[in-house]
Protein backbone atom coordinates (compact mmCIF):
# COMPACT_ATOMS: atom_id res chain seq x y z
CA UNK A 1 0.00 0.00 0.00
CA UNK A 2 1.19 3.57 -0.59
CA UNK A 3 2.67 5.41 2.41
CA UNK A 4 2.89 9.22 2.72
CA UNK A 5 5.90 10.23 4.85
CA UNK A 6 6.41 13.94 4.14
CA UNK A 7 5.66 16.78 4.56
CA UNK A 8 4.83 16.15 8.25
CA UNK A 9 2.81 16.73 10.30
CA UNK A 10 0.26 18.95 8.51
CA UNK A 11 0.58 20.55 5.09
CA UNK A 12 -0.19 24.29 5.24
CA UNK A 13 -0.94 26.22 2.06
CA UNK A 14 -2.22 29.72 1.17
CA UNK A 15 -5.94 30.13 0.58
CA UNK A 16 -5.38 30.62 -3.15
CA UNK A 17 -4.24 26.99 -3.31
CA UNK A 18 -0.83 25.50 -4.07
CA UNK A 19 1.15 22.69 -5.63
CA UNK A 20 2.18 20.16 -2.96
CA UNK A 21 4.80 17.43 -3.26
CA UNK A 22 4.06 14.26 -1.28
CA UNK A 23 7.04 12.09 -0.39
CA UNK A 24 6.54 8.44 0.58
CA UNK A 25 6.84 4.98 -0.83
CA UNK A 26 4.99 2.38 -2.91
CA UNK A 27 3.36 4.94 -5.18
CA UNK A 28 4.08 2.82 -8.24
CA UNK A 29 5.45 3.88 -11.60
CA UNK A 30 3.92 6.67 -13.70
CA UNK A 31 3.30 4.34 -16.62
CA UNK A 32 1.56 1.53 -14.74
CA UNK A 33 -0.19 3.00 -11.67
CA UNK A 34 -3.60 4.70 -11.69
CA UNK A 35 -3.72 7.72 -9.34
CA UNK A 36 -6.77 9.52 -7.97
CA UNK A 37 -6.51 12.33 -5.37
CA UNK A 38 -9.44 13.82 -3.46
CA UNK A 39 -10.18 16.20 -0.59
CA UNK A 40 -12.38 15.65 2.46
CA UNK A 41 -14.25 18.86 1.53
CA UNK A 42 -16.44 18.97 -1.56
CA UNK A 43 -15.64 22.71 -1.83
CA UNK A 44 -11.92 22.08 -2.44
CA UNK A 45 -10.78 20.88 -5.84
CA UNK A 46 -7.74 18.75 -6.55
CA UNK A 47 -7.00 19.91 -10.08
CA UNK A 48 -3.82 17.93 -10.70
CA UNK A 49 -2.29 14.70 -9.39
CA UNK A 50 0.78 13.11 -10.95
CA UNK A 51 3.03 10.24 -9.95
CA UNK A 52 6.61 11.35 -10.54
CA UNK A 53 8.18 8.12 -9.35
CA UNK A 54 7.67 5.39 -6.76
CA UNK A 55 8.30 7.85 -3.87
CA UNK A 56 6.98 11.18 -5.21
CA UNK A 57 3.51 12.47 -6.03
CA UNK A 58 2.69 16.06 -7.02
CA UNK A 59 -0.83 17.39 -6.40
CA UNK A 60 -2.46 20.75 -7.08
CA UNK A 61 -4.79 21.68 -4.22
CA UNK A 62 -7.36 24.33 -5.12
CA UNK A 63 -8.33 27.42 -3.18
CA UNK A 64 -10.10 27.20 0.17
CA UNK A 65 -9.98 28.12 3.85
CA UNK A 66 -9.92 26.44 7.25
CA UNK A 67 -8.20 23.56 8.97
CA UNK A 68 -8.57 19.79 9.45
CA UNK A 69 -8.82 18.90 5.77
CA UNK A 70 -7.67 15.52 4.47
CA UNK A 71 -6.21 14.70 1.08
CA UNK A 72 -6.56 11.08 0.00
CA UNK A 73 -4.63 9.37 -2.78
CA UNK A 74 -5.79 6.19 -4.38
CA UNK A 75 -3.05 4.34 -6.25
CA UNK A 76 -4.62 1.53 -8.26
CA UNK A 77 -7.08 0.74 -5.49
CA UNK A 78 -4.73 1.22 -2.52
CA UNK A 79 -5.31 4.28 -0.35
CA UNK A 80 -3.21 6.64 1.76
CA UNK A 81 -4.12 10.00 3.28
CA UNK A 82 -2.63 12.99 5.08
CA UNK A 83 -3.93 16.19 6.67
CA UNK A 84 -3.67 19.68 5.25
CA UNK A 85 -4.87 23.14 6.21
CA UNK A 86 -4.94 26.66 4.84
CA UNK A 87 -2.94 29.58 6.20
CA UNK A 88 -4.79 31.88 8.60
CA UNK A 89 -5.93 35.30 7.35
CA UNK A 90 -3.73 38.33 8.01
CA UNK A 91 -4.63 42.03 7.82
CA UNK A 92 -1.88 44.39 6.66
CA UNK A 93 -3.67 47.75 6.36
CA UNK A 94 -6.93 49.57 5.71
CA UNK A 95 -7.96 52.72 3.88
CA UNK A 96 -8.85 55.44 4.34
CA UNK A 97 -6.61 55.64 7.41
CA UNK A 98 -7.72 57.39 9.51
CA UNK A 99 -11.43 57.04 8.73
CA UNK A 100 -13.54 60.21 8.36
CA UNK A 101 -16.01 60.52 11.24
CA UNK A 102 -18.92 60.56 8.79
CA UNK A 103 -18.13 56.88 8.12
CA UNK A 104 -18.33 55.33 4.70
CA UNK A 105 -16.55 52.62 2.73
CA UNK A 106 -13.46 51.03 4.25
CA UNK A 107 -11.12 48.78 2.25
CA UNK A 108 -9.11 46.19 4.19
CA UNK A 109 -5.95 44.71 2.66
CA UNK A 110 -4.27 41.47 3.62
CA UNK A 111 -3.96 37.84 2.59
CA UNK A 112 -5.82 34.53 2.97
CA UNK A 113 -9.29 36.08 3.16
CA UNK A 114 -10.72 33.34 0.99
CA UNK A 115 -13.56 33.84 -1.49
CA UNK A 116 -16.72 32.84 0.39
CA UNK A 117 -18.37 35.68 2.34
CA UNK A 118 -20.51 33.09 4.16
CA UNK A 119 -17.35 31.79 5.85
CA UNK A 120 -16.08 35.26 6.87
CA UNK A 121 -16.99 37.45 9.85
CA UNK A 122 -15.74 41.04 10.19
CA UNK A 123 -16.06 43.30 13.25
CA UNK A 124 -14.54 46.58 14.44
CA UNK A 125 -15.11 46.99 18.18
CA UNK A 126 -18.69 48.15 18.79
CA UNK A 127 -19.17 49.75 15.35
CA UNK A 128 -22.04 48.87 13.05
CA UNK A 129 -20.76 47.30 9.83
CA UNK A 130 -22.79 46.53 6.71
CA UNK A 131 -22.32 45.47 3.07
CA UNK A 132 -19.23 43.35 3.77
CA UNK A 133 -17.79 42.01 0.50
CA UNK A 134 -14.79 39.84 -0.31
CA UNK A 135 -13.34 41.36 -3.48
CA UNK A 136 -10.55 38.81 -3.71
CA UNK A 137 -8.24 36.78 -1.48
CA UNK A 138 -6.54 39.96 -0.23
CA UNK A 139 -9.25 42.64 -0.25
CA UNK A 140 -12.43 43.10 1.81
CA UNK A 141 -14.70 46.13 1.70
CA UNK A 142 -17.38 47.20 4.19
CA UNK A 143 -19.55 50.18 5.08
CA UNK A 144 -18.69 51.70 8.48
CA UNK A 145 -20.99 53.87 10.59
CA UNK A 146 -20.34 57.48 11.60
CA UNK A 147 -18.38 57.64 14.86
CA UNK A 148 -15.27 59.00 16.57
CA UNK A 149 -12.29 57.78 18.53
CA UNK A 150 -9.10 55.74 18.45
CA UNK A 151 -7.67 52.32 19.35
CA UNK A 152 -10.27 49.95 17.95
CA UNK A 153 -9.46 46.42 16.84
CA UNK A 154 -10.40 45.03 13.44
CA UNK A 155 -11.24 41.33 13.89
CA UNK A 156 -11.60 39.01 10.91
CA UNK A 157 -12.56 35.34 11.24
CA UNK A 158 -12.41 33.12 8.16
CA UNK A 159 -13.66 29.56 8.60
CA UNK A 160 -12.67 29.43 12.33
CA UNK A 161 -9.26 31.11 11.77
CA UNK A 162 -9.03 34.57 13.35
CA UNK A 163 -6.78 37.59 12.95
CA UNK A 164 -6.80 40.92 14.81
CA UNK A 165 -5.42 44.22 13.47
CA UNK A 166 -4.96 47.37 15.54
CA UNK A 167 -5.55 50.24 15.66
CA UNK A 168 -8.55 51.36 13.63
CA UNK A 169 -9.15 55.07 14.20
CA UNK A 170 -11.24 58.00 13.07
CA UNK A 171 -9.88 61.37 11.97
CA UNK A 172 -9.18 64.05 14.56
CA UNK A 173 -11.47 67.11 14.57
CA UNK A 174 -10.36 70.17 12.60
CA UNK A 175 -11.56 73.74 13.27
CA UNK A 176 -11.43 75.98 10.19
CA UNK A 177 -13.31 79.08 11.37
CA UNK A 178 -15.17 80.70 14.28
CA UNK A 179 -18.02 83.15 13.62
CA UNK A 180 -18.65 85.96 14.40
CA UNK A 181 -15.10 87.29 14.51
CA UNK A 182 -14.53 89.19 16.72
CA UNK A 183 -17.18 88.27 19.26
CA UNK A 184 -18.82 91.20 21.12
CA UNK A 185 -17.63 91.68 24.72
CA UNK A 186 -21.21 91.07 25.83
CA UNK A 187 -20.98 87.50 24.52
CA UNK A 188 -23.39 85.74 22.21
CA UNK A 189 -23.77 82.72 19.97
CA UNK A 190 -20.64 81.40 18.32
CA UNK A 191 -20.58 79.07 15.31
CA UNK A 192 -17.56 76.79 15.08
CA UNK A 193 -16.90 75.44 11.57
CA UNK A 194 -14.71 72.51 10.63
CA UNK A 195 -14.82 68.77 10.07
CA UNK A 196 -14.74 65.44 11.89
CA UNK A 197 -16.74 66.62 14.89
CA UNK A 198 -18.60 63.31 14.90
CA UNK A 199 -22.27 62.51 15.51
CA UNK A 200 -22.31 62.65 19.32
CA UNK A 201 -22.59 65.93 21.25
CA UNK A 202 -21.85 64.26 24.59
CA UNK A 203 -18.34 63.35 23.34
CA UNK A 204 -17.43 66.96 22.47
CA UNK A 205 -15.55 69.22 24.87
CA UNK A 206 -15.15 72.84 23.73
CA UNK A 207 -12.71 75.19 25.44
CA UNK A 208 -11.72 78.77 24.55
CA UNK A 209 -8.10 79.38 25.48
CA UNK A 210 -6.24 78.51 28.66
CA UNK A 211 -6.14 82.18 29.69
CA UNK A 212 -9.93 82.54 29.65
CA UNK A 213 -10.98 80.26 32.49
CA UNK A 214 -13.75 82.68 33.48
CA UNK A 215 -15.57 82.18 30.18
CA UNK A 216 -18.69 80.06 30.34
CA UNK A 217 -19.99 78.02 27.41
CA UNK A 218 -23.72 77.19 27.46
CA UNK A 219 -26.32 75.67 25.14
CA UNK A 220 -23.83 73.91 22.87
CA UNK A 221 -25.53 72.34 19.83
CA UNK A 222 -24.00 69.94 17.32
CA UNK A 223 -25.45 70.83 13.90
CA UNK A 224 -23.51 68.31 11.81
CA UNK A 225 -20.12 66.64 11.44
N, C-alpha and C positions, 0 to 999 in steps of 0.2 A: 504494500500500500504506500502511497505517497506520504512523505513527512515534510512539514514546513518547519524549518529551524530558525530562520532569520527573516525579517528583522524583529527581534524580541523587544519588550514583551507585547507592546501594542503599537501598531502602525498609526502614525499621526500625519494627516495631510491637510492642506488648505481647503477651504470650502469650495473653491473653484474646481476641485478634483486634481488628480495627479497620476503619473505613471509610477507604479510600485514594482520593485523587483523582489520576488520571493525566492529565498535560498533554502534548499532542502535536499531531499534524495528520493529516488524511485519515481521521478516524474516521467520517465520514458523518453523515447527519441522523438524529435519533431516529425519524422516521416511516418511513424507507426502508431503513436499514441493519439487518442482523441481527447481534447481538453475542453471543459466547460467551466466557466467561473460565474459565480452569482453572489449577490449580497443578501443579507438578512432583511433589508428594507426594500420594499417594492419601489420606493421613490428614488433609489440610487441605481444608476446604470453602470454596468461593467461593459465598456465599449470595445475593449480589446483584451485578448488573453492569448499569449503565445508561449509555447515551450521552446526555450533556447537550447537547452540540453537536459541531460538526466537530473541535474541539480539546480536548474534555473528556470523560473517562469516569470514573464513580464505581463502585468495586467494594468489596464487603464481604468481607474476608478473615477466615476463621474462626480459631478458637484453634489453637495449636500451639507448637512450640519449635524451636530450632536455627537454622542459617544455610544459605546457598547454596540457597535455594528460588527457583523461577522462576514468575512468573505470566505466562500467555500469553493474549492476546486475539485472537479471530478475528472480524473484521468482514466479514461476507458473503464468507467464503472467503479473505480476506487476513489474514495473521498478523503480529503483533508481540509482543515479549516483553521483560520486564525482571526484574531480580533483586529479591528481598526476603528479609528475615531477621527473627527475633524478638529482642526485647531479652533480654539476659542476666539470669539470676536474681540477686536481691540479698537478703541476710539483714539484717533490721533489729534483731531481738531474739530472745530465747528465755525460756521460763519452765518451771519455777521458776529464778530466778537470784538467788543461786547454787543449785546442785543439791545436795540432801541426799546424804551419802556412801553411803547405802543404795541409791542409784540409783533407777530408776523411769521414769515417763513424762516425756519432755521435749517441749515444743511449740515449734516454730520458726516465727517470723513473718517475712514478707518479701513479695516480689512476683516474678512470672514463674517460678514453680515448675512450671508446666504441670499436666497432669492424668494423665500416664501414668507410673506408678511404674517401669515397665520402662525408661524413658529417664532415670531419676534415680539418682544415687549419693550417699549421705550418709556422711561419716566425721567422727569427732572424735578426732584424734590416734590413740593406740593403744587406745582404748576399744572394747569389744565393743558393737555396736549390733544390735538386732533389731526386728522388727515395724514397719519403716518404712512409713508411710502418707502419701500426699498427700491431705489433706482437701479442699483447694481450691487455687486458683492462688497463694494467699498463706499457706498453713498446711501444715506437715509435722509429724507426730508420730513418735516413736520411743522404744523402750525402751532405757535406758542402764544399764550395769552398775554395781555398787557399786565406788567408788574414792575417791581423794582428790586434792587438788592444785589448782594454778592454771595459767593461761596456756596453755590448749589452744586449737587452732584448730578451728572447725567448717568443713568443706569440703563444698560441695554442687555437683555437676556435673549439669547437665540438658542432655542431647542435645549434648554436647561443650562447652557453655558453663559455665565454672566461676566460683564466687564463694567467698571466704574471709571468715569472721567471727571476730573475736577480742575478748576472751578468753572461753572457756568455763571455768567454775571450779566447784569443789565448796565446800560450806559449811565454815567454820572450826570446829574442835572447841570444845565448850562443856563445862566442868566444873560440875556442879550440887551435888555433895556428895562428901565424903571420909569413909569409915568405917573403923575406929572413930574417934570424936572425943571426947576427945583420945586420942592414941596413947600407950601405955605407954612409959616411958623405956627399957625393955629392947628396944623395937622389936617387930616383928611384921608380920602381913599387913595390908595396906591395900587397901581397895576404893575405886576412883575411879569415880564415877557421872557420867554426862553424855550427850552425843550427838555424832555426827559424828566418831567416833574412826576410822572407816574399817575395812576388812577386813584390813589388813596390819600385823602387829606390828613388822616390821622398819622401818617408816616412822615409828614412834612414839618420841619422846624425852620422858621424864618427869623433871622436875627438881623439887626441893622447896626453894624459896627460895634467894636468892643468898647469904644469910648462913649457910647450912648446907652448906658445901662438903665437910664431913667425913662427911656422910650417904652411905650406900651403898645403892643400890637393886638387888635381885637377884630372879631368878625372876619377871620380869614376864610376865603372861599376859593376852592379849586375849580376853575372854569374848564380847563382841559389840560392835556399833557404838555 
